[in-house]
């Protein structure tokens, strides 16, 4: 890449690989008759979201209300806030958002659902909700065996429309063996589908049956009864996806450009990308499945062994040649965490930087 004009550390996105990944996922969803509602937490940009919409995404998934507000202001409709919305401040913001765009959210608790119902009723809006299930991640969600009571209660609440059920099968990130990962992913989605049918048997209208996790998506997308998928990481992929065998490194679209700034000895060097650039993440969901803090592209003789705030510590093989001022590219362990550390990403086309995209939803943590 001819990136001499780009200062470091910098976030680079290969436009060709990005477009390929976006189109491939859209094609996979069309082939299996599944609705695509990608999660923007990975890229947080308007430009990539427009590419996803142009490839058939019916809407977007966000984690935080602030992200939804950014995308709504940019003209995006049909936003799923796939995160518990709790407290009067956030409920007021959600009600205001519901007056201007199509928005929905998730619930996993009857008390929270009642607060949500009151807020929407007072605002004079009707809000679609999905019940979030816990099928193995043990983060948020109601246990499948307890969902009937919650669903029946929500169906009677004013201001809310129960539309469906959803999961995040993120526990598959902890399964390095592809066969085991496939089994875990399929089991969790099949439990989701079975739960949806039980609710229908109670007379509830369950239209949306939604899952979302890039590593398991190809393993579960053919399951009958699943209606929607919400992958996020697939636009870039990263070292975690490579380590899991989900994708080859050549499909990864995001790298960090960095410069060697010091040679402290024969066996180590320092780059200008530290924890504030690359994050301390060594595996999605804190599972720590990767030994290093990123993968140095094209340099098997150089390891990114540790990070401090502004420094990346490289361990060099016995025959490694590395000079101060030399530039390296790092494949991040977890693309989502790294993107959130930058204001912009540099777009690279045919090896040349051609522009910058603002990371428009960066910093939207509320």
C-alpha positions in Angstrom: 0.0 0.0 0.0 1.2 3.5 -0.8 0.3 5.1 2.5 3.1 7.6 2.9 0.7 10.5 3.1 -1.2 8.9 6.1 0.0 9.7 9.6 0.1 7.0 12.2 -1.5 5.3 14.0 -4.3 5.2 11.4 -7.3 3.0 10.8 -7.4 1.7 7.2 -10.3 0.1 5.4 -9.8 -1.7 2.2 -12.8 -0.7 0.1 -12.8 -3.7 -2.2 -12.7 -6.2 0.7 -15.4 -4.3 2.5 -17.7 -4.3 -0.5 -17.1 -8.0 -1.0 -18.0 -8.8 2.6 -21.1 -6.6 2.5 -22.3 -8.1 -0.7 -21.5 -11.7 0.3 -23.5 -11.5 3.5 -26.5 -9.9 1.7 -26.4 -12.7 -0.9 -26.3 -15.4 1.8 -29.3 -13.9 3.5 -31.2 -13.8 0.2 -30.3 -17.4 -0.6 -31.9 -18.6 2.7 -34.8 -16.2 2.8 -33.6 -14.4 5.9 -34.0 -10.7 6.7 -30.7 -8.8 7.3 -30.6 -6.2 10.0 -26.9 -5.6 10.5 -25.4 -4.3 13.8 -23.6 -1.0 13.2 -21.6 -1.2 16.5 -18.7 -2.7 14.4 -18.2 0.2 12.0 -20.3 3.2 13.4 -20.2 4.9 10.0 -22.9 6.3 7.8 -21.1 5.2 4.6 -20.9 1.5 5.4 -24.5 1.6 6.7 -25.6 3.0 3.3 -23.7 0.2 1.6 -25.6 -2.3 3.8 -28.9 -0.7 3.0 -28.1 -0.6 -0.7 -27.5 -4.4 -0.5 -30.9 -5.1 0.9 -30.7 -4.6 4.7 -34.2 -3.8 5.9 -33.0 -1.8 8.8 -30.1 -1.4 11.3 -29.3 -2.8 14.8 -27.7 -0.5 17.3 -26.5 -1.0 20.9 -27.2 2.5 22.3 -29.8 5.2 21.9 -27.1 7.7 21.0 -26.2 5.5 18.0 -29.9 5.4 17.0 -30.2 9.1 17.2 -27.1 9.6 15.0 -28.5 7.3 12.3 -32.0 8.7 12.6 -30.7 12.2 12.0 -28.9 10.9 8.9 -32.1 9.6 7.4 -32.1 6.0 8.5 -35.4 4.4 9.5 -36.3 1.1 11.1 -33.8 1.0 13.9 -33.6 -1.8 16.5 -32.1 -0.7 19.8 -30.9 -4.2 20.9 -30.1 -3.2 24.5 -32.2 -2.7 27.6 -33.6 0.8 27.7 -33.9 1.6 31.4 -34.5 4.8 33.4 -36.6 7.9 32.8 -33.9 9.8 30.8 -33.5 7.1 28.3 -37.2 6.3 28.1 -37.9 9.9 27.2 -35.3 9.8 24.5 -36.7 6.6 23.1 -40.2 8.1 23.0 -38.9 11.1 21.2 -37.1 8.9 18.7 -40.3 6.8 18.1 -42.2 9.9 17.1 -39.8 10.5 14.1 -38.7 7.1 12.9 -39.6 3.4 13.1 -37.8 2.2 16.2 -38.0 -1.0 18.3 -36.2 -2.4 21.3 -35.7 -5.4 23.5 -37.1 -6.4 27.0 -36.2 -9.2 29.4 -37.9 -8.0 32.6 -41.5 -7.4 33.5 -40.7 -4.3 35.6 -38.7 -2.7 32.8 -41.5 -3.6 30.4 -44.0 -1.8 32.5 -41.8 1.3 32.7 -41.4 1.2 29.0 -45.2 0.8 28.5 -46.0 3.8 30.7 -43.5 6.0 28.9 -44.7 5.1 25.4 -48.4 5.4 26.5 -47.7 8.8 28.0 -46.0 9.9 24.8 -48.8 8.6 22.6 -46.7 6.2 20.6 -46.8 2.4 20.1 -43.4 0.7 20.2 -42.5 -2.7 18.8 -40.6 -4.9 21.2 -38.7 -8.2 21.1 -38.1 -10.4 24.1 -34.5 -11.1 24.6 -33.7 -14.7 25.5 -30.7 -16.0 27.4 -29.7 -19.3 25.7 -26.1 -19.5 26.9 -24.5 -16.1 26.8 -25.7 -15.3 30.4 -25.4 -11.6 29.8 -28.9 -10.2 29.4 -32.1 -12.1 28.5 -34.8 -14.1 30.1 -34.5 -17.9 30.4 -36.5 -19.6 27.7 -38.5 -21.5 30.4 -39.7 -18.2 31.9 -40.6 -16.4 28.7 -44.3 -17.3 28.5 -45.2 -15.3 31.6 -43.3 -12.3 30.4 -44.7 -12.5 26.9 -48.3 -12.7 28.1 -47.8 -9.7 30.4 -46.2 -7.6 27.6 -49.0 -8.5 25.2 -51.5 -6.8 27.6 -49.5 -3.6 28.0 -50.5 -0.4 26.3 -48.0 1.4 24.2 -46.1 -1.8 23.3 -46.5 -4.4 20.5 -44.9 -7.7 21.1 -43.3 -8.6 17.7 -41.0 -11.4 18.4 -38.0 -13.0 20.2 -34.3 -12.6 19.8 -30.9 -13.8 21.0 -27.2 -13.0 20.7 -25.5 -16.4 20.5 -22.2 -14.7 21.5 -21.0 -17.8 23.5 -19.9 -19.3 20.2 -16.9 -17.0 20.4 -15.6 -19.4 23.1 -15.7 -22.4 20.9 -12.4 -22.8 18.9 -13.5 -26.1 17.4 -15.6 -25.5 14.3 -17.8 -28.6 14.9 -18.4 -27.7 18.5 -19.2 -24.1 17.5 -21.6 -25.2 14.9 -23.4 -27.5 17.4 -23.6 -24.8 20.0 -24.9 -22.2 17.5 -27.5 -24.5 16.1 -28.7 -25.6 19.5 -29.2 -22.0 20.6 -31.0 -20.9 17.5 -33.2 -24.0 17.6 -34.1 -23.1 21.2 -35.0 -19.6 20.0 -37.2 -21.0 17.2 -38.9 -23.5 19.6 -39.6 -20.7 22.1 -41.2 -18.6 19.3 -43.5 -21.5 18.5 -44.5 -22.0 22.1 -45.6 -18.3 22.2 -47.6 -18.7 19.0 -49.3 -21.7 20.6 -50.5 -19.3 23.3 -52.1 -17.1 20.6 -49.4 -14.5 20.5 -48.4 -13.0 17.2 -44.6 -13.7 16.9 -43.4 -12.5 13.6 -39.7 -11.8 14.2 -37.3 -14.6 15.3 -33.9 -13.0 15.3 -30.3 -14.0 16.0 -27.0 -12.3 15.7 -23.4 -13.5 15.8 -20.9 -13.5 12.9 -19.0 -16.7 13.8 -22.1 -18.9 13.8 -24.2 -17.2 11.1 -23.3 -19.6 8.3 -24.0 -22.5 10.6 -27.5 -21.4 11.5 -28.9 -19.4 8.6 -30.6 -22.5 7.1 -32.7 -23.2 10.2 -36.4 -23.1 9.5 -38.3 -20.6 11.7 -35.4 -18.2 11.9 -36.6 -15.0 10.2 -33.8 -12.4 10.8 -30.1 -12.1 11.4 -28.1 -9.3 12.9 -24.4 -9.8 12.3 -22.0 -6.9 12.7 -18.3 -7.9 12.5 -18.7 -9.4 9.0 -18.1 -6.1 7.3 -14.4 -6.1 8.4 -13.7 -9.4 10.1 -10.7 -9.5 12.4 -8.0 -11.7 13.9 -10.5 -13.3 16.2 -12.6 -14.5 13.2 -9.4 -15.8 11.5 -8.3 -17.7 14.7 -11.8 -19.3 14.8 -11.5 -20.4 11.2 -14.5 -18.4 10.2 -12.6 -16.5 7.4 -9.2 -16.3 5.8 -7.0 -13.3 6.7 -7.3 -12.1 3.1 -11.0 -11.3 3.6 -10.3 -8.9 6.5 -10.9 -5.3 5.5 -9.7 -3.4 8.5 -6.1 -2.8 9.6 -4.2 -0.3 11.7 -1.2 1.4 10.2 1.6 2.0 12.7 5.2 3.1 12.8 8.2 1.6 14.6 9.4 4.4 17.0 12.1 2.7 19.0 14.4 -0.3 19.1 15.1 -1.1 22.7 17.2 -4.2 22.0 17.9 -7.1 19.7 14.7 -8.9 20.5 12.1 -6.1 20.8 10.9 -2.8 19.4 8.1 -0.3 20.0 5.3 1.0 17.7 3.1 4.0 18.1 -0.1 2.0 18.5 -0.9 1.1 22.1 -3.9 0.2 24.1 -5.6 3.5 23.3 -5.4 2.5 19.6 -5.7 -1.3 19.6 -7.6 -1.9 22.9 -6.5 -4.7 25.3 -9.1 -7.1 23.8 -7.7 -10.5 23.1 -11.0 -12.0 22.1 -14.6 -10.9 21.8 -16.6 -10.8 25.0 -13.5 -10.9 27.1 -12.8 -14.6 26.4 -9.1 -14.0 25.8 -8.6 -16.6 23.1 -5.7 -14.9 21.3 -2.1 -14.9 22.6 -1.2 -11.4 21.3 -2.8 -8.0 20.9 -3.0 -8.0 17.1 -1.4 -9.8 14.2 1.4 -8.1 12.3 0.5 -8.6 8.6 3.2 -10.2 6.5 5.6 -10.6 9.5 5.5 -14.0 11.1 8.8 -13.1 12.8 7.3 -10.2 14.7 4.7 -10.5 17.5 2.7 -7.8 19.2 3.3 -9.1 22.6 2.0 -6.4 24.9 0.5 -2.9 25.1 0.8 0.1 27.3 -1.4 3.2 26.7 0.6 4.7 23.7 3.1 1.9 23.0 2.9 -1.4 21.4 5.7 -3.8 22.4 7.0 -6.1 19.6 8.8 -9.3 20.2 11.2 -10.1 17.3 12.4 -13.4 16.1 16.1 -14.1 16.0 16.4 -13.3 12.3 13.9 -10.4 12.3 15.0 -7.1 10.6 13.1 -4.0 11.7 14.2 -0.4 11.6 13.0 2.8 13.4 10.6 4.6 11.0 9.4 1.3 9.3 5.7 1.0 8.9 3.7 -2.0 9.8 0.0 -3.0 9.5 -1.8 -4.7 12.3 -4.8 -6.9 11.9 -6.9 -6.1 15.0 -8.0 -8.8 17.4 -11.5 -7.2 17.7 -12.4 -4.8 15.0 -15.4 -3.4 16.9 -13.3 -2.3 19.9 -10.6 -0.7 17.7 -13.0 1.3 15.5 -14.3 3.0 18.6 -10.8 4.4 19.3 -10.7 6.5 16.1 -12.5 9.6 14.8 -12.0 8.6 11.2 -11.0 5.7 9.0 -8.9 6.1 5.8 -10.4 4.5 2.8 -7.9 2.6 0.6 -8.7 1.6 -3.0 -6.2 -0.4 -5.1 -3.5 0.3 -2.5 -4.0 4.1 -2.5 -5.7 6.2 0.1 -8.7 7.9 -1.5 -10.5 9.6 1.4 -11.7 9.5 4.9 -15.0 8.4 6.6 -16.1 9.9 9.8 -16.9 7.4 12.5 -20.1 9.2 13.1 -21.5 7.2 16.1 -18.2 7.1 18.0 -18.6 8.1 21.6 -22.3 7.4 21.7 -22.3 5.4 24.9 -25.6 6.4 26.4 
